Amino acid sequence: MKINLVVVDDHSMFLDGISAVLSKEENINIIGVYNNAKDALNILDTHMPDLLITDISMPEINGLEFVKMVNEKYPDLKILVISMFKQIQTFEGINGYLLKETSSEQLLLAIDRIVIHDEKYFYKDYEKGNNVLNFHNAILSAREKDIVCLMAKELTTDEIAGQLFLSRYTIETHKKNIYLKLQVNNAAGLIKKAVYLGYINE
């Protein structure tokens, strides 16, 4: 059977590379290659692939939000995330996760396992539990995004509370939730991750 794919990534070199690898396979058909999630969503309405391959760091709609949209609108569509971010290993809501440094052999194996054998495939073994980040829970709320943006401007907790007309305790609670959702331990890690996921600009 032919495996129909849609590939989404904002880096043209990566798109060119993965397209070159996949186009050599007789059993793989690339329906479309897109550099943003918005265009990819449009094609899904008319041409449903067997597998969606996407990054999690993209403009306009970041990968986390993109996956949530796809899960809600196309719950049966299988998703393989390929990213350079090693700390995010597994998610609820996707069928596989690979690093961009992955070999072409492992990529093809992942596609086969996910589409043909209906299995999940992650770049290394993992233990379910604390290592699992749920895509739906990882989406920051509008208020949390506001707080992240203010933290990026180096405002203190008290300054953020004053600007948003909230108590210090409320801000601290929001910050704890943000740290948990983004799986970071300090402000520096938070800013780096927020930039990577597209919540703030560099």
C-alpha positions in Angstrom: 0.0 0.0 0.0 1.0 3.6 -0.6 1.6 5.6 2.6 0.4 9.2 2.1 2.2 11.8 4.0 2.0 15.5 4.8 5.2 17.2 6.1 5.3 20.5 8.0 8.4 22.4 9.2 9.5 26.0 8.9 13.0 25.1 8.0 13.4 24.7 4.2 16.6 22.8 4.4 14.9 20.2 6.6 11.9 20.0 4.3 14.2 19.5 1.3 16.2 16.8 3.1 13.2 14.8 4.3 11.5 15.1 1.0 14.6 13.8 -0.8 14.7 10.8 1.6 11.0 10.0 1.4 10.6 10.5 -2.4 13.0 7.6 -3.0 10.6 5.1 -1.3 8.2 3.5 -3.7 5.6 2.9 -1.0 5.5 6.5 0.1 3.6 9.4 -1.5 4.1 12.9 -0.3 0.8 14.8 -0.6 2.2 18.1 0.5 5.2 19.9 2.1 4.5 23.1 4.1 6.5 25.6 6.1 3.6 26.5 8.4 0.7 24.9 10.1 -1.9 27.1 8.7 -1.3 25.9 5.1 -1.1 22.3 6.3 -4.5 22.6 7.9 -6.1 23.7 4.6 -4.8 20.6 2.8 -6.1 18.3 5.5 -9.6 19.4 4.7 -9.4 18.0 1.2 -6.5 15.4 1.2 -6.3 13.3 4.3 -2.9 11.6 4.7 -2.0 8.4 6.6 0.5 10.3 8.6 1.3 13.9 9.5 4.9 14.7 10.1 5.5 18.0 11.9 7.9 20.1 14.1 6.8 21.8 17.3 8.5 25.1 16.7 6.8 27.0 13.9 5.5 30.6 13.2 1.9 31.7 13.5 0.6 28.4 15.0 3.2 26.6 17.1 3.4 22.8 16.9 1.7 22.2 20.3 -1.4 24.1 19.2 -1.2 22.6 15.7 -1.3 19.1 17.2 -4.2 20.0 19.5 -6.2 21.3 16.5 -5.5 18.2 14.5 -6.4 15.9 17.4 -9.7 17.7 17.8 -10.6 17.9 14.1 -9.0 14.7 12.8 -8.8 12.4 15.8 -7.9 9.3 13.7 -4.9 11.0 11.9 -1.6 9.7 13.0 1.1 12.2 13.9 4.9 11.9 14.0 6.8 14.8 15.6 10.4 15.4 14.5 12.2 18.0 16.5 15.6 19.1 17.7 14.4 19.4 21.3 15.6 16.4 23.3 13.9 17.1 26.6 10.5 16.6 25.1 10.4 12.9 24.5 6.8 11.6 24.6 3.3 13.1 24.4 -0.2 12.0 24.6 -1.8 13.0 21.3 0.9 11.9 19.0 2.1 8.5 17.7 5.8 9.1 17.5 8.7 11.5 18.3 12.1 11.6 16.6 15.0 14.0 16.8 16.1 15.9 13.7 19.4 14.1 13.9 17.7 10.8 13.3 18.9 8.6 10.5 16.8 8.1 7.4 16.6 4.4 8.3 15.1 5.2 11.7 12.7 7.6 10.1 11.5 5.0 7.7 11.2 2.5 10.5 9.1 4.9 12.5 6.8 5.5 9.6 6.3 1.8 9.0 5.7 1.1 12.7 3.2 3.9 13.1 1.2 3.5 9.8 1.5 -0.2 8.9 1.7 -1.7 12.4 -0.4 0.8 14.2 2.3 1.2 16.9 3.8 4.2 18.7 7.4 5.0 18.0 9.7 7.3 20.0 13.4 8.0 19.6 14.3 6.1 22.7 12.6 4.0 25.3 10.7 5.8 27.9 8.7 5.1 31.1 5.1 6.2 31.2 4.4 8.6 34.0 6.3 11.8 34.7 8.0 11.6 31.3 4.7 12.0 29.5 3.7 15.5 28.6 0.1 15.8 27.4 -0.2 18.1 24.4 -3.5 19.4 25.6 -2.2 20.3 29.0 1.0 21.8 27.5 -0.9 24.6 25.7 -0.5 27.8 27.7 -3.6 29.9 28.5 -3.8 33.5 27.4 -3.0 34.6 30.9 0.0 32.3 31.1 1.3 33.7 27.8 0.9 37.2 29.2 3.0 36.2 32.2 5.7 34.6 30.1 6.0 37.7 28.0 6.4 39.9 31.1 8.9 37.5 32.5 10.9 37.8 29.3 10.9 41.6 29.9 12.6 40.8 33.3 9.7 42.0 35.4 9.6 40.7 39.0 6.7 38.8 40.4 5.4 41.9 42.2 5.7 44.0 39.0 3.8 41.4 37.0 1.1 41.2 39.7 0.7 45.0 39.6 0.6 45.2 35.8 -2.0 42.4 35.6 -4.0 43.5 38.7 -3.5 40.1 40.3 -2.1 39.0 43.6 1.4 37.9 44.1 0.1 34.4 45.1 -1.9 34.2 41.8 1.2 35.0 39.8 3.3 32.5 41.6 0.7 29.8 41.0 0.6 30.6 37.3 4.4 30.5 37.2 4.4 27.0 38.8 1.9 25.8 36.2 3.9 27.3 33.4 7.1 25.6 34.6 5.2 22.3 34.8 3.6 22.6 31.4 6.8 23.5 29.7 9.0 21.1 31.7 11.5 23.7 32.8 13.1 24.4 36.2 14.1 28.1 36.1 13.4 31.4 34.4 16.2 31.0 31.9 15.0 27.6 30.8 11.5 29.0 30.6 12.4 31.9 28.3 14.5 29.6 26.0 11.6 27.1 25.8 9.0 29.8 25.2 11.1 31.2 22.3 11.5 27.7 20.9 7.8 27.0 21.0 6.9 30.4 19.5 5.2 31.9 22.6 7.6 34.9 22.5 10.0 36.3 19.9 13.8 36.3 20.4 
